[in-house]
Amino acid sequence: MKRSIEKLRLEYGNTPLLEQDLKIIPLQQFEKWLSHALEAQVMEPNAFILATVSSAGYPASRTVLLKGIDQRGLIFFTSYVSRKSEHLRLHPHAAATFWWKEIYRQVNFEGSVKKLSRKESIAYFAKRPRGAQLAALASIQSSPLASRAGLEEAFERLKKTYRGKEIPCPKEWGGYVLMPERVEFWQGRQNRLHDRFLYAKADSDWIVTRLSP
C-alpha cells in the first residue's frame, strides 16, 4: 500500500449532541436522525449492518435494508433459509449499526428479533418491484450456486411463467422485527471527543446515560 493505514485520519465536525435535545423514546430519536440523513442525501440511509451469532457462537455480519419502523422496532425482510435466518432461529437476538459518514453519525441497536406475521410479509412483498419479487423466487439465498448463468436462467424462466400474473410471496421469505433493548447514538466531534448517549430499557422506561468517547 502506498499510504500507511495508521496514518489515515479524518477530523470530524463539531456539531454537538446535547442531552436536552434527545427524544424520550430512542426510536423517535432515530427517526429524527434518519430524516436528517435523508436531507443530507446520505447514500442509502436505511442500510445497516446486521450482526448475528452462529450455532458455534461465532459472530457474522452483513448489510441489509431497513424497510419500516413502528412501535415494536426496526423491520427488515429476507429469505428464511438464509444464513442470517438460520442464526436467528437459534439465537433470536441481533445488533444493528447505521453509519452515516456524511453527517458523522452512528446509531447502534441491540435487542431480540422475531418474525413478522405472514400477513405482514405478504403485504410488503406485494409492494416490491417485480424484478425483486422474481429474484426472491429464483434464488435460494446463501446456498451454493453452480453458476451465475443458472441463476439468470431461473429468473428468466420465472419471468415468463408469471408474465401478466401476480407473483406469489415465497413461503420461505418474510420479515423480522428487531425490538431494541439498548440503543446508542454517536455524534462525531473534533479531537475524538465524540458525544455518545446510551438508551437502556428498564421495564417500560428508557434510561439515558452519557458515555465517554
N, C-alpha and C positions, 0 to 999 in steps of 0.2 A: 504494500500500500504506500502511495506517495505521501499521504498525510497520516500522522500518528493518531489513533483513536483517542488516546488520552488527552490530546490537545483540542479535540472537538468540543466547542463550548458555545452556547448561546445565552446571551443575557436576556432574561425575561423582562416584561414590562413592570410597571409599578402600580397597577390597579389594585386597590385593597379589597379584601373580603372582610366585612365587619359583621360581628355577631348580631347587631341590631337590625341588619338588613336581611337576615335569614328568615325564611318562612318557618312556621312551627312544624309543618309536616315535610319530610325530605322529598317526597315525590312532587310536591308543589314547588319546592326549590329547584328540583331537577327540571321540571317543565319550564320554569323561568329561565334557567341557564340554556336549555335546549332552544328556546326562542331566540336567545342572544346568538347562539351558534348559527341558527338559520339566517339571522340578519347579517351576520359576518360572512355568510356564504362559505362556511366550513364545508369541505368535501365530505359528503355522506355523514352528516352529523348524527345519524341514527345508527351508525356502525359501532359495534363494541366487541371487545374480546371476552369470550365466554370461557371460563375455566371450570373443568370438571375433574373428577377423580376416578381412575380405573378400579377394577376389582382387586388389583395388586397394590393399590394405594398410590399409584403414580399420577401426577397431575398432567392434564392435557389442556391445550387452549386452541382456540380458533376464532376467526372473525365472523359474526352473524349480524343480522339487521334487526333493529327494534321495529316492531310493527304496531305497537299500541301501548298505552299507559292507562290504567284505571285504578280504582281504589285498592285493588289486590296487589298490583305491582307492574313489572315490565313484561310485555308479551312478545314472544317470537315464535317462528314456525320452522319446522324441519321435518326430515324423514324420521319416523320412529324406529327404523332399522339402522340408523346412522350410528357411528361410534359414540357421539355425544349422548344420544338417546340410550345407548347401552349403559353408559356410565350413570346417567340419571335414574335408570331403573334400579341400579344397585345402591347408589348414593344420591338421593334426591336433594342435593344441596349444590350450589354453584356460586361463583363470583363473576361479576361483570365489570369491565373497565371501559369507560368512554374517555377518549383523549382528543381534545380539540386544540391542536397546537397553534392554530391561527389566533386564538384568544387566550393562550396559556392556561387552559383549564383542564382538569381531570375530575371524573366522578367515579368512585368505586362502590359497588354494591356487593353485599354478601347476604345469602338467605336460602330458604328452602324453595324447591321447584315442584310444581305439579302440572299434569296435563290439563289443557283446556277441555271443555265438553266437546263431544263430536259435533254438536250443532254449531258451536262457535268456529270450529275448524272448517267445516263445510262452507259456512257463510263467508269466511275470509278467502278460502280457495276460489270461490266463485268470482271474487273481485280481482284475482291475479290476471296478468296478461296471458293470452292463450299459449304463447311460447313457454312461459314459466309453468303453466299447467301441464303441458305436454312433457316438459323436461322432468317433472315430478313422477310421471308415469314411466318414462323411458329409462331413468336412472335408478339403480338400487344403491343409494348413497353409501359410501365407504367400502363397498365390496370391490374385489379385484376386477379389473376391466381388461379384456384381452387386447382391445384396440380402440382408438378414437372412432375409427370407421364404423365399428359395430354399434357404438352409441348413436352416431348420427343416422345410421340406417334404421335403428329402432325409433328414433324421433320422427323421421320421415314417414315410416310405416304408420305410426300413430296419428300423424298429421292427416294422412289420407283416410284413415279409419274414422276419425272424428270430424271430418270436413262437414260443416253445416250442422254439427251436433253439439250438444252440451258435453263438456269434458267432465267426467266424474272425479270427485276427490278420492285419491287412493286411500285404502283402509289403513295403510301404514304411513300416513302423513298427517301432520296436525300441529297444534300449538302447545306451548308451555307458558306458564306464568312464573316469573321469579319474584317471590314475596320477600322483600327486604327486611333484614333484621339489624343490619349495620350499613350505614351509608356515609361515605366520606367525600367532602367537597374540597378540592385542592385548587388554589389560585397561585400561579407562578408569580414570584416577586423578585426584585433585584437582589443581587448578592446572595441568592439561595435562601433568603429569609421569607420563605413561602408562607401563605396563610392556609391552614388546614382546620377543618371543622368536622367532627365525627358526630353522627346521629346514631344512638344506640337504643334499640327497642326495650322498653321496660313496661311490661303488661300492655296497656293500650296507649301509653305515652311514649314520647321520644325525649331522651336526654341528650343535650347538645354540649360537646366539650371541645375547646380549642386544643389542638395538638401541636407539639413542637415540630418545626420543619425538618 
